[in-house]
Amino acid sequence: MLDTTALNQQRNFFEGHAAIWLFGYGSLIWKADFAYLERRPAYIHGWERRFWQGSHDHRGTPEAPGRVATLVRSEGSICHGMAYRITPEVLAPLDVREKNGYLREKVALTFVDEKTSAAEKSSRTEQSEGLIYLASEDNPAFLGDAPLDEIAQQIANAHGPSGPNRDYLVNLAVALRELGAKDAHIFALEQQLSRF
C-alpha cells in the first residue's frame, strides 16, 4: 500500500481559493462525511467508473483486499456523480480517507440542473473546474480488469474496517439510480453480486 497523503498535500491546484468543487464518483456520492457548502449533481466527460482499485484499508484488508471505484479514460463517455463545494481545509481529512493510491487531479465538471428541461440543458450548461481523487493503473493497489463474476465474488467476500465491500457496491448502485444515472459496469456487477 502506498500512502498518498503527503503527495496530495503538494497537489494544490486551487491555492488561494476560498472554496473549490470536489467531484465524487464512488462512495463520495453517498457517504459525504465531511462539511460542504453546497452539493450538486454533476458529470465529467471522457471517464468511466470501474471497480478496478484494491481497497486494503476500508473495504478489505492487506491479505484480502476489496474492490472500489476508480476512473479510466474513455473517449465520449460521461460519468455521473455528485459535486461538493468545499473549503480547502476539508481536503486534509479527505487525503487520509483516499490515501490508498488515490491522487488529486483537476477535472472539468458539468452541473446537472434538475429544474431544467432536457432542451434547455443543451443550451444552458454550467461548468466549473474541480478536483477528483483518481487511482490510476500505476498505483500499487490497482487491481485492474477481471471477469465480472470474479470481481463480484471478490466484492462478496471482502470486508474491512469500513464494513462489507458488498455494501459499497450496493450503496453506489442505489445512489446512481437516485441520480437517474446509467452505469452499465456498476449495474452488471450488482446483478452478478446477487449470485453470491
N, C-alpha and C positions, 0 to 999 in steps of 0.2 A: 504494500500500500504506500502510495506517495501522498504525503500531507501537503496540499497545495495552498494552505492558509497564507503563508508568508509570500508566496508568489502572487496571490491575488491582491494582497495589500499593496503591491507595487504596480498593479494594473489599474491605475486610477484614470479612466478615460474622461471623467467629468469633474476634474478638480476645479474647485471654486463654485460649483453649482449648489444651490440651496436644496434642490430636490432633483431626483433622477427617476427614470422609469426602469423597472425591472420586469422582464417577461418570464413568467412561469409556464412551463410546458409539461411538467411531471407533477410531483407531489406539491409543488408550489401553487398549483391551481386550487387544490382542495385543502391544503394544510398551510395556511398563512399564519404561522405562529410568531409573527413579528408585527411591529407597528407600521402602519402605512397611512398616507394622507388621502389616497384615492385608489379605487380598484376599478378596472375597466376590461371587458373582453377585448382581445386583440389577436392579431395573427402576424406571422412572419413569412416572407417569401423565400423559396429556394431550400427549404429544410423539411425533412420528415422525421417523425418521432420513432425511435426504435428501442426495444428492451435489450440493448447490447452492452450496457455498462454493468460491471460487477458491483455489488454492494457488500462490503466486508464489515461495515461499521453501523449500518442502520437496519437493513432488511436481510442480513445474513451475517456470517462470521468469516474470519480468515480461512477456516477449514471447510466451510460450506457457504460460499457467497450466494447471495440472492442476485436478482437482475432488476435493474431500474432503468428509467428512460434517459436517453441522450438524443442528440440530433445528428443526422447525417445529411450531407448535401444532396439535393435532388432538384435539378432544374425544373422549373414550372410548378413545383409543389407548394402547398400552403400548409402551415402548421398553426392550428388554433390553440390559444391558451388564455392566460389571464395576466394583465399588466398591472403593476402596482407602482404608484408614485411614492417614493420613499425618501427619507433624508439620508445623507451619506453615512451617518453613524450606524444605520441599520445593516450596512454591508459587513461589518466586523463579525457579528454572530452568524450571518449567512455564509461567510467564508468558512467558518468552522463547520456549519451544517453540510456544506458542499465540498468538504476537504478531500474526499476520496477520489481525486483525479479530475475534478471539475475546475475549469479556469474561466474567469470573467472575460467575456467578449462583447464587443459593441455590435449592435444589430439595428436595423430599421424596423419599426413597429407600425402596423396599421390598425387603428382602433375600429371596433365594431360598434356602431351606434344602434342600439336595439330599438330606438324610436323612429328610425329612418327606414323608408321602404327600399326594396331592392333597387328600383330605378334611381332613386335619389342617392343611394350608396355609391353607385358607379361614378356619379358626378361630384360628390362631396365626401371624399375620404380624408380623414385626419391622420397625419403621421407624425412620428417623433423618433428620435434615436433613443435607444435604451440598452440595457445590459441583459445578457443571458449567462448562465453557468453552463459551459459546454464541456463534455467529456469526449475528447477526440480519440481516435484509434491509437495514438502514440502514448496514451497514459497506461500505467501498469495494471489498472483494474479493468481495462477494456476487454470484454469477452468476445465481442463480435457476433456475427450472424450464426445461426444454427437452425435446424428444422423447428417449426413452430411447436410441435409436440414435445421436443426436447426442452425448449425454452419454458414451456408451460409446466412441464414436470419439475424442472429446477425451481421455478417460482412456487409451485405447490409444496415443495419440501423445505424451502428455506425459511428461516426465522432468525431475527436479530433483535438487538436492543430496542428498536422502534416498532417491533411487532412482526407478525407474519408477512412474508413477501406477497402472499396472495391478496392481503388487504390493500396493498399499494396498487396492484393492478386493477382490482375491482373498484376501488375508490376513484382511480383515474378514469376508468370507463364511464362510471356514473357521472363524474364531473364533465366529461366531454359531451355526453348526451344532454346534460343540463345546458351546456353552451350551444347546443344544436350543431356540434361539430362532428364531421365524419372522419374516422381514422381506421382504415382497413386493418392495419397491423394490430392495433390495440384490441379491436373488437374480435378479430380472429383469435388472438391469444386468449382473450376472455372466454371464448367458446371452447377452445382446447382445454383451458383450466378446469372447466366443469367436468371433464372426464377423470380428474384425479381427486 
